[in-house]
Amino acid sequence: MHTTAARTGIRGRVARLAVAILVAIATIGLLGMSASDASGSKGHLDVKRERFGTMPDGTVVHRYTLTNARGMEVKLITYGGAIQSLRVPDRHGRKANVTLGFSTLDGYLSTGNPYFGCITGRYANRIDEGRFTLDGVTYQLAINNPPNHLHGGNVGFDKRVWDAEVVRGKGTVGVRFHRVSPDNEENYPGALDTTVTYTLNNHNALRMHYQATTTEPTIVNLTNHAYWNLAGEGSGDINDHKLRLNASHFTPVDSTLIPTGAIDPVAGTPMDFTRSTRIGKRIRDYGFQQLQFGRGYDHNWVLDRHGSGLELAARLEDPGSGRVLEVLTDQPGIQFYSGNFLDGTVVGTSGRAYRQGDGLALETQHYPDSPNHPNFPSTVLRPGDRYDTTSVYRFSTD
């Protein structure tokens, strides 16, 4: 009798233990799934489309919202293929929009729009007096940044409504923007068939893949013109942000911000960001003429590259929020622009005015005015060749 009871008790305890183990396994599985989602190896990636506004000619502008399992949210609009908003968490998990922009389409259509978040092209950055010669033919482009040509002209890629489609890959979700720039659009030769694909993954990395082909020899230099403030847009200036650029040289400019053709070392100058440095530390060093010309930083840095693939170009951090942005690219240069021409006349998504230094741009690119400097990497694209370049903006916390 005692033996039977003991066995019964043992079986009961074993049964209870088995149930407890099963519950624990289920709990661990759920916790593991959550942890896995948080680490970015699994999780829900989603995209939705909505109407953002209507152009004066009746064309509808749509907005696509990309989300991942780690709380990152990217809003893209078909006008200019622009990043309208990008929300990421800080070190405490609190999310904020860290890119400058407008809450409505009217803001983007305004003359005061300083290229917020857009695709810039055909030629990002400046061309001296809007003139270049290719295969013995001289082309005159618009002078929209007197005395120079800037970001593709009067109606560049930033002011066009792009076709868009959702794309999904293994562990990614995104939007592919496409348009054909006709021959002689903004006086550029050749019809340029252009695709820019944004994809988001669960590692809080936004990838931008640029592709283009042409019907005639032309020049191409595409980038994204997002302005970043890792403390949150509308929260103040970026002077306390710390920046590191993997670049030991830069291209100095003249008083109109056109490269002189020289490639100068940054060592011993306010242009040296080879170590993480507070942006505001030397920005008012107007004894350094380059900062006078740019009213701050508005220069191309020559990246210290070691191959042809993606390499780390820049690391930006905000000590207050703990947010970190790393920029990876296969391009030879990066333009660091410290928002010097923001003047308080533009009101952003938060309803606050953007003043000087309230955001900064890190534009991966070929060098400005390359067509007029044979010693710079070429930006010529010919029929049968493909322009194909990638940059990644990766967010984390310290």
N, C-alpha and C positions, 0 to 999 in steps of 0.2 A: 504494500500500500504506500509506504513512504517512497519507494523507488519510482512508482507510477506517478505520484504527485510531483516528484522532483523532475521527472522527464517532462510532465505537462508544463511545469513552471519554466523549464528551459526552453521548450518549444514556444511558449508565450513570449519569453524575453527575446528569443531569436526573431520571432515574427515582428515584435515591436521594433527591434533593432533594424530589421530589413526595411520596414516602413520608413524609419528615421533616415536610413541610408538613401532610400529612394527620394525622399523629400529633399535631403541635402544635395543629392546629385542634381535634382531638378533646379534647386535654388542656385547651386553653383553654375549650372548651365545658363540660367537666366542672367546671373551676375556676369558670367563669362561673356555672354552675348553682349551685354551692356558695355563691358570693358573693351570687348573687341570692337564694338561700334565706336567707342570713344577713342580707341587707338587708331581707328581709320582702316582696319583691315577688312571690315565688313560694314554693313549698314545701309541705310536708305538714301539713295540719291534720287532727287526728283527735279522736275522742271514743269513750269506752268506758263501759259501765255495769256496776256490780257491786253486790252486796248489802252494805249497810253495817250493818244491824241490824234489830231487830224491836221495834215498840212494844208496850207492855203489852197492848193490845187485839188484837195479832196483825198489825197493819199493817206491811208491809215498807217499810223506808227504804232507798232506793237512793243510790248515789254515782256521779256522772258525772265523768269525768276528761277535760278538754280539754287538748290539747297543740298547739304550733305548731312551726314550723321553726327558731325562734330559742331554743329551750330553755325556754320558759315553759310551766308546767303549772298548771292550775286545777282543783281538786276541789270539786264542788258536791254538797250532799246535799238530798234532798227534805224533810227535817225543817227547817222554817223557811226553805227555799230558801237555805240558808246556804253561804257560801264556807268550806269546811272547811280548805283548804290552798291556798297560792299560792306557787309556786316560780319564782324568776327568777334569772338569773346576775348576779354582781357584775362589777366592771371587769376582773377576771381570768378571767371565764367560770365561776367557781364558783357553783353554784346553792344557794339556801337558801330555806326556807319563811319568808315575810315577814309572815304574818298569824297572829294568835293563834287557837287553837281546841283541840278535843279529838280524841284518837285514836279514841275509840269513841262510840257513840250514848249510852251511859250518862252521859257527861260533859255532853252537850247536854240530857239530861233532868233533870239535877241542879238543885236549887234555887240552886246557886252559879253557874250559867251567866249571865254578864253580857252576854247578847245577842251572843255571838261570831259575826260574819260574816253575821247573819241579815237577812231582810226584816223591817222593822219597820212595823207598821200595826195598825188602820187609820190611826191618827194617831201618827206618830213624834214623839218628844220629849214635853214635858209640857203638861198642861192644868190650869189653876188649880182646885184642889179637885174636879177631875173633872167640872166643870159647864160647859155652854155652852147658849146659846139660839139656835135657828134657826127663822125664820118664826114667832116668837111662842111656840114650844114649848121648854121647858127640859128638857134631858137630863142625867141623872146617871150618870156613868161610874164604874168601879171606882176606889177609892183604893188603888193598888198601890205608890205611892211617897209615903207620907204626908208632907204632907197632899194630895198631888196624884195625878193620873193620868199614867202613863208608858207610852209605846210600845204603846198599844193595849189595855192592861188585863191582867187575870190570865192570860188565854189569848189572847194576841194572835197576829198572823200568824207571829211567830217560833216559836210552839209548835204549829203546825199542819203536817201532812204534805201537801205540795202534789203535784198531778198534774204529770207532767213528760214532755216529748217532745224528742227531738233535732231541732235545726234546722240547716240548712246554707244558706249564701248564697254570693255571689261573694266569695271570699277570706275567708270566716268560717265558724266552726263554733260551735254553742252549744246551750243548753238553754232551753226555754220552760217556765216554771212557771205553773200556773194553779189557781185555786180560786175558788169562790163563797162569800163570807162572807154567811150568811143575815141577813135582816132581824132587827134587835135583838141580833145577836151582840155581846157585851160592851156591850149597851145602845146601840149605834150604830143610827140609823135607816137603813132601806133595805137591800136585798140588793145587795152590791157584787161585781160580777164582775171579778176582778183577774187580770192577766197580767203576769209579770215575765220578761223574756227577757235572758239573759246570752249575749253572743257574744264570741269571741276571734278576733283576726286575727294576721297575721304581723308586725305592727308592735308587738307586746307591749301591745296595748290591749284592755282588758276593758270592754265596753259593757254598760250596764244600762238596759233600756228598760221603763218602767213604764206600764201602761195599765189603766184601770178605767172601768166604767159602773155606774150605780145605778138602782134602781127608785123611790127616794124621795130627796128632798133630804137630803144628808148632808155630812160633812166628811171630807176625805182628805188625808193627808200621808205619803207612802211614801219610804223610803230604805233604804240598806244600812248595817249597823252593824259593818263589819269594823274590827278593830284592827290597826294596822300597826306593824311594827318592821323597818326596812329592813336592819338588821344581822343579822336572823334572829330568829324567835320564840324566847323563852327565853334570849336572849343578854345580857339586862340592860335598862337603862332607855333611854328615847328622849331624854334631856336634851341629848345632843350632836347630835341631828338638827337640821337647819336648815329653818325653815318660812317660806314667803312666802304671804300671803293677799292676794288682790286685793280688799281691802275697807278702806275708810277710815272705816267706822262699824260699831258693834256694838249689840246690844240688851242693856243692863244688866239684871240680875236682882235679886230680893229674896233674903232668906236661905233661901227654899225653892226657889230656882233658877227662879222664874217671872218672865218679863219684866215690867218696870215699865210698859212702854208707850213709854218713851223710846227714841230712836235717837241714840246719842252718838258723837262723833268718837273715834277711837283715838289721835290725835296726842297725844304727850306722856304716854302711859300704857303700862303693860306689855301692853296689848292691841294695840299697833301692830306688825303683821307685814307692813306694806306693803313693807318690804325684808327680804330673807332674814336671819333671826335665829335664833340658837341657842335652842332651846326652854327649856333650863334657865337661861338668862341672867337671867330676871326672874320665874320661876315661884314663887319664895319671897319675892317682894316683898309681904309680908302687910300692909304699910302701905296697900296698895291694896285696898279693901274687897271688890271683886269677886273677887279671888283668895282671900280668906277664905271667901266664900260658896261658891265652887266647889271649895275645897281644891286649887286649881290652876285650869287652864283647863277650863271646861265651859260654853261660851257660843256664841251664834249671832252670826256675822259677817254684816253686810249687804254683799252683793257689789256692786262697782262695775261694773254691767252697761252694755253699750252697744247691745244689741239683744235679740232673743228666742231666738236659737239657742245652740249650744254655745259657751261662752267659758271661758277658763282661770280657775279659781277658786283653786287652791292648787298650790304646788310644794314638795315635801318631799324633802330629800336627806340621805343618811347619808355624811359625809365619809370614814368608815373603809372602807366597802365600795364607795363610788362609786355606789350605787344611787340612782335618782331616781324619784319618783312625782309625776306631774302629774294633777290632777283637773280635768276639764272638765264643765260642767253648764249646763243652761238654767234652773236654779232660782234664786230670788232670794237664798238664804242658804246658809251652811254652818256646821255645828256642829263646832267643834274641841274635842275632849274628850281630855285628857291622861292618861287611865287612872287617875284619882285614887282610885277606890274599889277597885282591885285590892289585895288585902291578904295575898297569900301563901297563901290557903286553896285556890286553884284550881291544879291541875296540868295543864299543857298537853300538846300533841302531842309535845314533846321530852322529856317526863318531868320537866320543871323547873317549879317553882312560879312563878306570875306575881305580882309584887309591884307596888306603886304606881309608875306611870309606865313599866311594861314594854311598853306599847303605846299607840297613840293612834288616835282615830277622827276621820275627816273626812267628816261626814255631810251630803250635799247635801239641801236641804230648803226648805220654807216655814218661816216663823218659828215658834218654840214659842208655844203659847197664842194663836195667831192668831184663833180664833173669838171671843175676848174682847177683842180690840183692833181696833177699826174702822180704825185707821190702818195696820195691817199688811196685806200682800197677802192676799186672800181664799183660803181653803181649801175653800170650799163647792163641792160638785158636785151638779148637778141632773139629773134624768132627761132624756135626749136629748143631754146633753153628754158629752164624753169626757175623763177625766184622762189626760194623755199627756205624759210627761217622760222625759228621757234624761240619764244621767251616764256619764262615761268615766274609767276609772282606767288611765293610760298609764305604762308602766315603761321606763326606759332607764338608762344609766350616764353618768357625767361623763367 
